[in-house]
Amino acid sequence: MEKLQQGDRFPSLTFNTVDGKQIRIPEDMTGRYAAVLFYRGHW
């Protein structure tokens, strides 16, 4: 797998949320910039 370079489109990814829904990145992002935080939970 290659690293993203400046100007590359972000690949489409689908994640399940804790409430049982799905989020698609970048399709469900509303702005030009976004940050995604992955929280593992408790140990």
N, CA, C and O atoms as a GROMACS GRO file, in nm:
protein
  172
    1MET      N    1   0.085  -0.117   0.000
    1MET     CA    2   0.000   0.000   0.000
    1MET      C    3   0.090   0.123   0.000
    1MET      O    4   0.191   0.128   0.071
    2GLU      N    5   0.053   0.223  -0.079
    2GLU     CA    6   0.131   0.345  -0.090
    2GLU      C    7   0.077   0.453   0.003
    2GLU      O    8  -0.042   0.457   0.033
    3LYS      N    9   0.166   0.540   0.048
    3LYS     CA   10   0.126   0.652   0.131
    3LYS      C   11   0.054   0.756   0.046
    3LYS      O   12   0.081   0.769  -0.074
    4LEU      N   13  -0.037   0.828   0.108
    4LEU     CA   14  -0.103   0.938   0.039
    4LEU      C   15  -0.003   1.051   0.019
    4LEU      O   16   0.079   1.080   0.106
    5GLN      N   17  -0.011   1.113  -0.093
    5GLN     CA   18   0.072   1.228  -0.124
    5GLN      C   19  -0.016   1.352  -0.131
    5GLN      O   20  -0.138   1.341  -0.142
    6GLN      N   21   0.045   1.469  -0.125
    6GLN     CA   22  -0.031   1.593  -0.134
    6GLN      C   23  -0.112   1.594  -0.263
    6GLN      O   24  -0.059   1.567  -0.370
    7GLY      N   25  -0.240   1.623  -0.251
    7GLY     CA   26  -0.328   1.629  -0.366
    7GLY      C   27  -0.400   1.497  -0.395
    7GLY      O   28  -0.494   1.496  -0.475
    8ASP      N   29  -0.359   1.386  -0.330
    8ASP     CA   30  -0.427   1.258  -0.349
    8ASP      C   31  -0.565   1.261  -0.284
    8ASP      O   32  -0.584   1.328  -0.182
    9ARG      N   33  -0.659   1.190  -0.342
    9ARG     CA   34  -0.791   1.174  -0.280
    9ARG      C   35  -0.782   1.070  -0.170
    9ARG      O   36  -0.714   0.968  -0.184
   10PHE      N   37  -0.851   1.096  -0.060
   10PHE     CA   38  -0.854   1.001   0.051
   10PHE      C   39  -0.935   0.879   0.008
   10PHE      O   40  -1.042   0.895  -0.051
   11PRO      N   41  -0.887   0.758   0.036
   11PRO     CA   42  -0.963   0.639  -0.005
   11PRO      C   43  -1.094   0.628   0.073
   11PRO      O   44  -1.102   0.672   0.188
   12SER      N   45  -1.195   0.571   0.012
   12SER     CA   46  -1.324   0.554   0.075
   12SER      C   47  -1.317   0.442   0.179
   12SER      O   48  -1.277   0.330   0.147
   13LEU      N   49  -1.356   0.472   0.303
   13LEU     CA   50  -1.356   0.376   0.413
   13LEU      C   51  -1.492   0.379   0.482
   13LEU      O   52  -1.554   0.485   0.492
   14THR      N   53  -1.539   0.263   0.529
   14THR     CA   54  -1.665   0.255   0.603
   14THR      C   55  -1.638   0.196   0.740
   14THR      O   56  -1.572   0.093   0.753
   15PHE      N   57  -1.691   0.264   0.844
   15PHE     CA   58  -1.672   0.219   0.982
   15PHE      C   59  -1.807   0.203   1.050
   15PHE      O   60  -1.900   0.278   1.022
   16ASN      N   61  -1.818   0.107   1.140
   16ASN     CA   62  -1.935   0.092   1.225
   16ASN      C   63  -1.915   0.178   1.349
   16ASN      O   64  -1.808   0.178   1.409
   17THR      N   65  -2.019   0.252   1.388
   17THR     CA   66  -2.011   0.336   1.507
   17THR      C   67  -2.066   0.259   1.627
   17THR      O   68  -2.126   0.153   1.613
   18VAL      N   69  -2.045   0.316   1.746
   18VAL     CA   70  -2.088   0.247   1.868
   18VAL      C   71  -2.240   0.236   1.879
   18VAL      O   72  -2.291   0.151   1.952
   19ASP      N   73  -2.312   0.321   1.807
   19ASP     CA   74  -2.459   0.313   1.812
   19ASP      C   75  -2.517   0.226   1.700
   19ASP      O   76  -2.637   0.228   1.675
   20GLY      N   77  -2.431   0.150   1.632
   20GLY     CA   78  -2.476   0.055   1.531
   20GLY      C   79  -2.494   0.113   1.392
   20GLY      O   80  -2.535   0.042   1.300
   21LYS      N   81  -2.464   0.239   1.374
   21LYS     CA   82  -2.475   0.302   1.242
   21LYS      C   83  -2.342   0.288   1.169
   21LYS      O   84  -2.247   0.231   1.222
   22GLN      N   85  -2.336   0.339   1.049
   22GLN     CA   86  -2.213   0.338   0.973
   22GLN      C   87  -2.178   0.480   0.932
   22GLN      O   88  -2.266   0.564   0.910
   23ILE      N   89  -2.048   0.506   0.921
   23ILE     CA   90  -1.999   0.634   0.871
   23ILE      C   91  -1.904   0.603   0.756
   23ILE      O   92  -1.821   0.512   0.765
   24ARG      N   93  -1.919   0.680   0.649
   24ARG     CA   94  -1.832   0.664   0.533
   24ARG      C   95  -1.742   0.785   0.523
   24ARG      O   96  -1.787   0.899   0.522
   25ILE      N   97  -1.614   0.758   0.515
   25ILE     CA   98  -1.516   0.865   0.503
   25ILE      C   99  -1.454   0.853   0.364
   25ILE      O  100  -1.411   0.743   0.329
   26PRO      N  101  -1.447   0.955   0.285
   26PRO     CA  102  -1.477   1.095   0.314
   26PRO      C  103  -1.619   1.138   0.278
   26PRO      O  104  -1.652   1.255   0.295
   27GLU      N  105  -1.703   1.049   0.229
   27GLU     CA  106  -1.836   1.089   0.181
   27GLU      C  107  -1.922   1.158   0.287
   27GLU      O  108  -1.996   1.250   0.253
   28ASP      N  109  -1.915   1.117   0.413
   28ASP     CA  110  -1.998   1.175   0.518
   28ASP      C  111  -1.935   1.297   0.586
   28ASP      O  112  -1.996   1.355   0.676
   29MET      N  113  -1.816   1.336   0.546
   29MET     CA  114  -1.752   1.455   0.602
   29MET      C  115  -1.812   1.578   0.536
   29MET      O  116  -1.827   1.582   0.414
   30THR      N  117  -1.846   1.680   0.616
   30THR     CA  118  -1.915   1.797   0.562
   30THR      C  119  -1.822   1.910   0.521
   30THR      O  120  -1.859   1.991   0.436
   31GLY      N  121  -1.703   1.917   0.577
   31GLY     CA  122  -1.612   2.027   0.545
   31GLY      C  123  -1.496   1.983   0.459
   31GLY      O  124  -1.485   1.866   0.420
   32ARG      N  125  -1.411   2.077   0.431
   32ARG     CA  126  -1.294   2.048   0.349
   32ARG      C  127  -1.188   1.971   0.429
   32ARG      O  128  -1.116   1.888   0.374
   33TYR      N  129  -1.178   2.000   0.558
   33TYR     CA  130  -1.079   1.935   0.645
   33TYR      C  131  -1.150   1.858   0.754
   33TYR      O  132  -1.258   1.896   0.798
   34ALA      N  133  -1.090   1.749   0.797
   34ALA     CA  134  -1.149   1.669   0.904
   34ALA      C  135  -1.039   1.598   0.981
   34ALA      O  136  -0.930   1.573   0.928
   35ALA      N  137  -1.067   1.566   1.104
   35ALA     CA  138  -0.978   1.484   1.185
   35ALA      C  139  -1.056   1.363   1.232
   35ALA      O  140  -1.172   1.375   1.271
   36VAL      N  141  -0.994   1.246   1.227
   36VAL     CA  142  -1.060   1.123   1.270
   36VAL      C  143  -0.985   1.071   1.392
   36VAL      O  144  -0.863   1.054   1.388
   37LEU      N  145  -1.058   1.046   1.499
   37LEU     CA  146  -1.001   0.998   1.625
   37LEU      C  147  -1.047   0.854   1.648
   37LEU      O  148  -1.167   0.827   1.650
   38PHE      N  149  -0.953   0.764   1.666
   38PHE     CA  150  -0.986   0.624   1.698
   38PHE      C  151  -0.959   0.604   1.844
   38PHE      O  152  -0.846   0.623   1.890
   39TYR      N  153  -1.061   0.564   1.920
   39TYR     CA  154  -1.049   0.541   2.062
   39TYR      C  155  -1.065   0.393   2.089
   39TYR      O  156  -1.170   0.335   2.060
   40ARG      N  157  -0.965   0.332   2.144
   40ARG     CA  158  -0.964   0.189   2.168
   40ARG      C  159  -1.058   0.148   2.280
   40ARG      O  160  -1.109   0.036   2.280
   41GLY      N  161  -1.082   0.236   2.374
   41GLY     CA  162  -1.166   0.200   2.489
   41GLY      C  163  -1.080   0.164   2.609
   41GLY      O  164  -0.962   0.199   2.613
   42HIS      N  165  -1.138   0.095   2.704
   42HIS     CA  166  -1.063   0.061   2.826
   42HIS      C  167  -0.979  -0.065   2.802
   42HIS      O  168  -1.005  -0.142   2.709
   43TRP      N  169  -0.882  -0.083   2.886
   43TRP     CA  170  -0.792  -0.199   2.877
   43TRP      C  171  -0.860  -0.313   2.945
   43TRP      O  172  -0.804  -0.423   2.951
   0.00000   0.00000   0.00000
